[in-house]
Amino acid sequence: MRPIYHQTDDNSDAHLFFGLLSYWIVNTLRHKLKLQGITHYWTELKRILSTQKAITTKAENALGEQIELRICSDPTDAASELYRTLRYNPIPFRRHTIKTAPPPPN
């Protein structure tokens, strides 16, 4: 791994931990895909999967309530094939709305 410059040892440890965790996850996914005959490089997998987005919208209604709407876009055919191969849910969450009561008057 290349040199890292952090102010504390805890920050350096966290950096190394997440670097190794990321490496392990990427290699596990690529190994699972390779067993099924899909031998894409990581950059190609990222490009395919980056087409799916999660969108969060926040607004205030007429009653003063804060409303947060979160939706997930539909995956492309290539992304759906990867999800099927890995046995992952192509839509990680369904549309949901969160209402927060208005703040009390001063």
KETORVEX-528425 format. One line per 3 residues: their letters; for each residue x, y, z of C-alpha. Coordinates in nm, 3 decimals, padded with zeros to 5 digits. Example, Ala and Ser with C-alpha at 12.3 -4.5 7.8 and 13.67 -1.06 7.14 Angstrom:
as) 01.230 -00.450 00.780  01.367 -00.106 00.714 $
This chain:
mrp) 00.000 00.000 00.000  00.121 00.352 -00.065  00.222 00.585 00.220 $
iyh) -00.058 00.747 00.413  -00.030 01.065 00.613  -00.270 01.106 00.905 $
qtd) -00.248 01.306 01.225  -00.309 01.015 01.462  -00.242 00.643 01.473 $
dns) -00.617 00.575 01.501  -00.676 00.753 01.170  -00.395 00.554 01.006 $
dah) -00.538 00.230 01.144  -00.885 00.319 01.014  -00.740 00.401 00.671 $
lff) -00.561 00.064 00.653  -00.869 -00.122 00.781  -01.099 00.026 00.517 $
gll) -00.839 -00.024 00.245  -00.807 -00.393 00.329  -01.184 -00.432 00.371 $
syw) -01.242 -00.276 00.027  -00.980 -00.504 -00.129  -01.144 -00.810 00.028 $
ivn) -01.494 -00.711 -00.092  -01.379 -00.642 -00.448  -01.193 -00.972 -00.472 $
tlr) -01.483 -01.166 -00.323  -01.725 -01.018 -00.579  -01.486 -01.079 -00.869 $
hkl) -01.430 -01.439 -00.752  -01.805 -01.507 -00.734  -01.853 -01.358 -01.081 $
klq) -01.556 -01.550 -01.224  -01.711 -01.879 -01.106  -02.014 -01.790 -01.321 $
git) -01.801 -01.699 -01.626  -01.804 -01.319 -01.589  -01.442 -01.196 -01.596 $
hyw) -01.480 -00.817 -01.606  -01.217 -00.591 -01.456  -01.321 -00.390 -01.150 $
tel) -01.338 -00.067 -01.355  -01.589 -00.230 -01.590  -01.799 -00.358 -01.299 $
kri) -01.802 -00.008 -01.146  -01.907 00.142 -01.480  -02.194 -00.105 -01.519 $
lst) -02.319 -00.068 -01.162  -02.279 00.312 -01.147  -02.583 00.353 -01.373 $
qka) -02.817 00.281 -01.082  -02.875 00.576 -00.849  -03.041 00.642 -00.515 $
itt) -03.226 00.974 -00.502  -03.324 01.161 -00.187  -03.556 01.461 -00.203 $
kae) -03.642 01.680 00.096  -03.923 01.934 00.110  -04.160 02.107 00.349 $
nal) -04.535 02.073 00.303  -04.806 02.331 00.379  -04.834 02.205 00.740 $
geq) -04.467 02.273 00.802  -04.375 01.904 00.812  -04.040 01.802 00.669 $
iel) -04.088 01.528 00.410  -03.804 01.311 00.284  -03.863 01.091 -00.020 $
ric) -03.606 00.826 -00.110  -03.623 00.620 -00.428  -03.388 00.392 -00.619 $
sdp) -03.366 00.392 -00.997  -03.416 00.074 -01.198  -03.096 -00.112 -01.289 $
tda) -02.987 -00.150 -01.651  -02.999 -00.494 -01.813  -02.623 -00.542 -01.758 $
ase) -02.653 -00.446 -01.392  -02.954 -00.676 -01.349  -02.749 -00.964 -01.491 $
lyr) -02.472 -00.900 -01.236  -02.725 -00.883 -00.952  -02.885 -01.210 -01.065 $
tlr) -02.545 -01.379 -01.085  -02.451 -01.260 -00.735  -02.803 -01.333 -00.603 $
ynp) -02.846 -00.974 -00.489  -03.171 -00.778 -00.487  -03.158 -00.540 -00.789 $
ipf) -03.364 -00.283 -00.598  -03.197 -00.247 -00.255  -03.494 -00.057 -00.113 $
rrh) -03.843 00.041 -00.220  -03.968 00.396 -00.230  -04.029 00.531 00.116 $
tik) -04.135 00.859 00.268  -04.041 00.999 00.608  -04.245 01.277 00.768 $
tap) -04.102 01.484 01.050  -04.325 01.701 01.265  -04.279 02.076 01.231 $
ppp) -04.061 02.242 01.493  -04.254 02.392 01.787  -04.325 02.766 01.766 $
n) -04.092 02.994 01.962 $
